[in-house]
């Protein structure tokens, strides 16, 4: 007899035939005059992969490179490719803690060659975060944390992708030290440099460079110090005292890789005969702390020596590096160079004289002790509009304006008035609507003022007025946020082929898109932003139109979520934010969940998880010989029963298996399948109160003694993916599924044939 080397265990029909093999392990004489049949000789089941295992570990570099992060993972047997995704953490709490990304925060890494993010024949990836030209200490990427996850795939053989393995520790870029400071004339023999160490475990040392150019070009190497050091005294030869040096530092890791350059710190050793340190550098009264919207004036104690000149330097709350404003400033000095609103500026003054022995050189005094770190800093700012302004609606005709106080200390803020401006056009026509003082606004609530407007407009600005009636420039335009949309719905297992047209396609996990639709609010809306998360209460990510990661404004009231990461058995939560023409909004819709339909092939795989689980519970069908004849039944882990009846039928066998409301698995909101009842945080998904597949119907087999035959019966499925599975088209040849097809009818779809080989690729 022909010996079949593979046997389809993926579906119940094939499992039933495996039962036949057990049933006829002893030779049963039919007294036919022909060779007696032995089905155990013709059926040799092989172990079949249903779902690939996950990579055991994923490794992410921590400060190994200033521009790339290396990701590697353990290989998975049977995997043809891997899907790699990334999520960023960019916001931190005051104590440095952060919220780890949720599933919805992960997305395909830009730069991976295919849109499905497949990496073939490799177990590592170099994720380039910055180009060589972008490697500057101010790059925000140096402050981010990078999380990665990877799963194994083999679409060619039809294996279900593995679950994702997520890194336990985020990746970081290799950063330079920060807060670089250099002494400026406090010593006659050295420049003392100090810094805050780089936040990277891989730092082995710091390389120190100095230049005579303000921009740090043509810098010469000074020395290297170990990573436990945060300071260095650079000895200055007598002939170089008074020369301004511009210091930059690099972190160097154990592999010899250097970070980008730090901020530049100016320093010098005081030369003999240098003038005294300038004292009492301060903001001129009523001339620099919100006194003007254009300039800041500073002054200091001018020396009686007429040969002394003064240079003025500036740093800010945005950048601690010193900027030279003037080499020969008079008292008072007026600064009007590129001043920005809502920024504190710090001023230091340097005295200098012409070298009596060489009139081409300067002899510089010590820089004044008036910088940001001083006990008495010379701190100023221009009169600024509030940095944060928004408007909310109270009913149909009332608007409440919300803003943070303009920059300044508590006393200064208390003296401000605010002029609220309105217009029907976002670009022109703004007129004053009302003026309100800080005293009228009352106490701050969570650091903000709230004021209900007596006159409403389509668009608003606000400007600040100080006690001298000087006014700031207006704030950015703001507008009332539209009201929340209503009647939001997200589709579940829906057939959207007709309305989506060519965009109707499944992802790599054989899951189709989800449709989100809503009713617009009664007020004017510019557009909508749709958000998705795998958790109901956090982790929402805004979705782009067509997955282009560029266009986020939806102009209609329907959105199709083509979720490349969607997985079978997983629900996703959605909410919609309407925005005005400034793309501002605060009123979210209700939260709903939805999930995409499965392909007919994937439907069969998911359905079969319950079938396989059920048949493992039977005992009689696994016995040998005629002991397997007879009847038995078993109960579902959740509900229902499966009955088994095997009997001789002519020159073969007839096996009848009937499901009656049988279920083994609940489907939880996380996608986890088990028999544990749904918890308080779980949504009851589908048509069977949260049961994954609830089965009712027959899966029967008729086999002759030459191990050929047919199957018949239909199983009706309720649960997350309602539908039916029909076996009438399946053929049995040589003791295994050897031809034909299953007919899958998913609710909302027509019947589709699934080849008998599906599940045993």
SULKA-V121722 format. One record per residue. N is the residue number from 0. RES is the residue in one small letter. NEAR is the number of other C-alpha atoms within 8 Angstrom. Layout:
n->(N,N)
res->(RES,RES)
near->(NEAR,NEAR)
This chain:
n->(0,1,2,3,4,5,6,7,8,9,10,11,12,13,14,15,16,17,18,19,20,21,22,23,24,25,26,27,28,29,30,31,32,33,34,35,36,37,38,39,40,41,42,43,44,45,46,47,48,49,50,51,52,53,54,55,56,57,58,59,60,61,62,63,64,65,66,67,68,69,70,71,72,73,74,75,76,77,78,79,80,81,82,83,84,85,86,87,88,89,90,91,92,93,94,95,96,97,98,99,100,101,102,103,104,105,106,107,108,109,110,111,112,113,114,115,116,117,118,119,120,121,122,123,124,125,126,127,128,129,130,131,132,133,134,135,136,137,138,139,140,141,142,143,144,145,146,147,148,149,150,151,152,153,154,155,156,157,158,159,160,161,162,163,164,165,166,167,168,169,170,171,172,173,174,175,176,177,178,179,180,181,182,183,184,185,186,187,188,189,190,191,192,193,194,195,196,197,198,199,200,201,202,203,204,205,206,207,208,209,210,211,212,213,214,215,216,217,218,219,220,221,222,223,224,225,226,227,228,229,230,231,232,233,234,235,236,237,238,239,240,241,242,243,244,245,246,247,248,249,250,251,252,253,254,255,256,257,258,259,260,261,262,263,264,265,266,267,268,269,270,271,272,273,274,275,276,277,278,279,280,281,282,283,284,285,286,287,288,289,290,291,292,293,294,295,296,297,298,299,300,301,302,303,304,305,306,307,308,309,310,311,312,313,314,315,316,317,318,319,320,321,322,323,324,325,326,327,328,329,330,331,332,333,334,335,336,337,338,339,340,341,342,343,344,345,346,347,348,349,350,351,352,353,354,355,356,357,358,359,360,361,362,363,364,365,366,367,368,369,370,371,372,373,374,375,376,377,378,379,380,381,382,383,384,385,386,387,388,389,390,391,392,393,394,395,396,397,398,399,400,401,402,403,404,405,406,407,408,409,410,411,412,413,414,415,416,417,418,419,420,421,422,423,424,425,426,427,428,429,430,431,432,433,434,435,436,437,438,439,440,441,442,443,444,445,446,447,448,449,450,451,452,453,454,455,456,457,458,459,460,461,462,463,464,465,466,467,468,469,470,471,472,473,474,475,476,477,478,479,480,481,482,483,484,485,486,487,488,489,490,491,492,493,494,495,496,497,498,499,500,501,502,503,504,505,506,507,508,509,510,511,512,513,514,515,516,517,518,519,520,521,522,523,524,525,526,527,528,529,530,531,532,533,534,535,536,537,538,539,540,541,542,543,544,545,546,547,548,549,550,551,552,553,554,555,556,557,558,559,560,561,562,563,564,565,566,567,568,569,570,571,572,573,574,575,576,577,578,579,580,581,582,583,584,585,586,587,588,589,590,591,592,593,594,595,596,597,598,599,600,601,602,603,604,605,606,607,608,609,610,611,612,613,614,615,616,617,618,619,620,621,622,623,624,625,626,627,628,629,630,631,632,633,634,635,636,637,638,639,640,641,642,643,644,645,646,647,648,649,650,651,652,653,654,655,656,657,658,659,660,661,662,663,664,665,666,667,668,669,670,671,672,673,674,675,676,677,678,679,680,681,682,683,684,685,686,687,688,689,690,691,692,693,694,695,696,697,698,699,700,701,702,703,704,705,706,707,708,709,710,711,712,713,714,715,716,717,718,719,720,721,722,723,724,725,726,727,728,729,730,731,732,733,734,735,736,737,738,739,740,741,742,743,744,745,746,747,748,749,750,751,752,753,754,755,756,757,758,759,760)
res->(x,x,x,x,x,x,x,x,x,x,x,x,x,x,x,x,x,x,x,x,x,x,x,x,x,x,x,x,x,x,x,x,x,x,x,x,x,x,x,x,x,x,x,x,x,x,x,x,x,x,x,x,x,x,x,x,x,x,x,x,x,x,x,x,x,x,x,x,x,x,x,x,x,x,x,x,x,x,x,x,x,x,x,x,x,x,x,x,x,x,x,x,x,x,x,x,x,x,x,x,x,x,x,x,x,x,x,x,x,x,x,x,x,x,x,x,x,x,x,x,x,x,x,x,x,x,x,x,x,x,x,x,x,x,x,x,x,x,x,x,x,x,x,x,x,x,x,x,x,x,x,x,x,x,x,x,x,x,x,x,x,x,x,x,x,x,x,x,x,x,x,x,x,x,x,x,x,x,x,x,x,x,x,x,x,x,x,x,x,x,x,x,x,x,x,x,x,x,x,x,x,x,x,x,x,x,x,x,x,x,x,x,x,x,x,x,x,x,x,x,x,x,x,x,x,x,x,x,x,x,x,x,x,x,x,x,x,x,x,x,x,x,x,x,x,x,x,x,x,x,x,x,x,x,x,x,x,x,x,x,x,x,x,x,x,x,x,x,x,x,x,x,x,x,x,x,x,x,x,x,x,x,x,x,x,x,x,x,x,x,x,x,x,x,x,x,x,x,x,x,x,x,x,x,x,x,x,x,x,x,x,x,x,x,x,x,x,x,x,x,x,x,x,x,x,x,x,x,x,x,x,x,x,x,x,x,x,x,x,x,x,x,x,x,x,x,x,x,x,x,x,x,x,x,x,x,x,x,x,x,x,x,x,x,x,x,x,x,x,x,x,x,x,x,x,x,x,x,x,x,x,x,x,x,x,x,x,x,x,x,x,x,x,x,x,x,x,x,x,x,x,x,x,x,x,x,x,x,x,x,x,x,x,x,x,x,x,x,x,x,x,x,x,x,x,x,x,x,x,x,x,x,x,x,x,x,x,x,x,x,x,x,x,x,x,x,x,x,x,x,x,x,x,x,x,x,x,x,x,x,x,x,x,x,x,x,x,x,x,x,x,x,x,x,x,x,x,x,x,x,x,x,x,x,x,x,x,x,x,x,x,x,x,x,x,x,x,x,x,x,x,x,x,x,x,x,x,x,x,x,x,x,x,x,x,x,x,x,x,x,x,x,x,x,x,x,x,x,x,x,x,x,x,x,x,x,x,x,x,x,x,x,x,x,x,x,x,x,x,x,x,x,x,x,x,x,x,x,x,x,x,x,x,x,x,x,x,x,x,x,x,x,x,x,x,x,x,x,x,x,x,x,x,x,x,x,x,x,x,x,x,x,x,x,x,x,x,x,x,x,x,x,x,x,x,x,x,x,x,x,x,x,x,x,x,x,x,x,x,x,x,x,x,x,x,x,x,x,x,x,x,x,x,x,x,x,x,x,x,x,x,x,x,x,x,x,x,x,x,x,x,x,x,x,x,x,x,x,x,x,x,x,x,x,x,x,x,x,x,x,x,x,x,x,x,x,x,x,x,x,x,x,x,x,x,x,x,x,x,x,x,x,x,x,x,x,x,x,x,x,x,x,x,x,x,x,x,x,x,x,x,x,x,x,x,x,x,x,x,x,x,x,x,x,x,x,x,x,x,x,x,x,x,x,x,x,x,x,x,x,x,x,x,x,x,x,x,x,x,x,x,x,x,x,x,x,x,x,x,x,x)
near->(4,5,9,11,8,9,13,13,12,13,12,11,12,13,13,11,11,12,10,11,12,14,15,15,12,8,9,8,6,6,5,5,4,5,4,8,8,11,13,10,8,13,16,11,10,7,4,6,6,8,8,14,8,11,14,7,9,14,8,13,10,13,13,12,11,13,12,11,16,10,13,10,12,9,7,10,4,6,11,11,12,13,12,13,12,12,11,10,13,7,5,10,7,5,5,6,7,8,6,5,12,11,8,12,12,11,9,11,10,4,4,10,6,6,7,8,13,12,10,7,6,7,8,8,8,8,9,8,8,11,8,6,6,7,11,9,11,5,8,6,8,11,6,10,10,11,14,14,12,14,14,18,14,13,9,6,6,9,13,11,11,11,8,10,12,10,12,4,6,11,12,12,14,14,14,14,14,10,8,14,9,13,13,13,16,9,10,10,11,11,16,10,12,10,11,9,10,10,6,9,6,9,12,10,12,13,13,12,12,13,13,10,10,8,6,13,7,6,10,7,8,8,7,8,9,8,10,5,8,9,8,9,8,8,7,10,7,7,4,8,14,12,8,8,11,15,14,14,13,14,17,14,12,8,6,6,9,10,12,12,10,13,11,11,12,14,13,15,18,17,13,7,5,11,11,7,10,15,8,7,15,11,14,10,5,6,13,16,14,14,13,14,12,8,12,16,12,16,12,11,8,6,6,4,5,6,6,10,10,12,14,14,13,12,14,12,8,5,6,8,9,9,7,9,9,8,8,8,10,6,8,9,9,8,8,8,4,4,8,6,9,12,11,9,11,14,15,14,12,15,16,14,12,11,10,5,4,7,8,6,7,10,15,14,15,13,13,12,9,15,12,10,6,8,5,6,13,14,12,12,14,18,17,15,15,15,10,6,13,10,12,11,13,8,5,5,7,11,12,12,12,12,12,11,9,12,13,9,6,6,7,8,12,8,10,12,12,12,13,12,12,15,13,9,9,8,4,6,8,11,7,9,9,7,9,9,10,12,6,6,10,7,5,8,7,4,7,10,13,11,8,8,9,5,5,9,8,11,13,13,13,14,15,17,13,13,8,6,6,10,11,12,9,9,11,7,9,12,12,13,14,15,10,11,14,10,6,14,8,13,11,10,11,9,8,9,7,6,5,8,7,5,5,10,7,11,12,8,11,11,14,13,15,15,11,13,10,11,9,9,11,5,6,7,12,10,13,14,13,13,12,13,16,13,11,7,4,7,12,11,9,9,12,11,11,5,7,7,8,6,7,11,9,12,7,7,10,9,10,8,9,10,7,7,7,10,8,9,9,10,11,11,13,14,13,12,15,18,16,15,8,8,8,10,11,10,10,10,11,8,9,10,9,12,13,13,12,13,10,12,9,9,11,11,10,9,9,11,8,12,10,12,9,12,8,7,7,11,7,11,12,10,10,11,11,9,9,14,12,10,9,9,9,10,9,12,8,9,10,11,12,14,12,13,11,12,9,9,7,5,8,10,14,12,12,12,11,11,14,10,10,15,15,14,14,13,14,11,10,8,9,8,9,8,9,6,5,11,5,4,6,8,8,7,11,14,10,11,8,15,15,16,15,12,13,12,11,12,15,13,14,11,13,10,10,8,13,12,11,12,15,13,11,12,13,11,13,14,15,15,14,13,11,11,13,12,14,10,12,14,13,15,11,13,14,14,13,9,10,9,12,14,12,15,12,12,7,6,7,6,8,8,9,11,9,11,7,10,12,8,6)
